[in-house]
Amino acid sequence: MIRRRDRAATRGLTFLEILYVCAVVMVLTTIAVPSVRLAAKRFREEQLRRSLRILRRAIDAYHLDVIQGTLNMQFVEADMHIIGKTYPPTLQTLVDGVPLAQSPDQTRVYLRRIPPDPFNFDGSRWDEAGWKLRAYQDAPDEDAWGGENVYDVRSASELTALNGTKYSEW
């Protein structure tokens, strides 16, 4: 015959114990989910900063190479008195490369690929459609790209960052 003490040990969890465990799990979940979301948003913001830095450095390097005469001027329009002509015509130009002046059979490539905008990227397109572009001739607050050259890039996302600014203002 089974004693009372042995039977109590084999019964399992009571309903109150299960409710207590569920309550603890719910409290931990409500604490963890917002912090995970915040960490994910911070990570994407850092990716956006990195992508903007990479693109802007490539545009500046192209601009400097045109001014210094490093690039083949037959490829680049030779209107050096117009500063806007010293910027790349598209972001794809930075990926495709530009022939060098000293050895036209060699090209200078500024980017391996156009980095994505983490807040405006669907995973399938790697072109400049994910970015808002600004030409040298465009007004600073203008949303439409003039198409003459690429003077600056910014995010096309209208979401608000953790610091309260819009990503499109970065």
HELIX and SHEET records of a PDB file:
HELIX    1   1 ARG A    4  THR A   10  1                                   7    
HELIX    2   2 PHE A   15  GLN A   68  1                                  54    
HELIX    3   3 ILE A   83  THR A   86  5                                   4    
HELIX    4   4 LEU A   91  ASP A   96  1                                   6    
HELIX    5   5 GLU A  128  GLY A  130  5                                   3    
HELIX    6   6 TYR A  167  GLU A  169  5                                   3    
SHEET    1   A 2 VAL A  98  PRO A  99  0                                        
SHEET    2   A 2 THR A 107  ARG A 108 -1                                        
SHEET    1   B 2 TRP A 131  ARG A 134  0                                        
SHEET    2   B 2 ASP A 152  SER A 155 -1                                        
END                                                                             
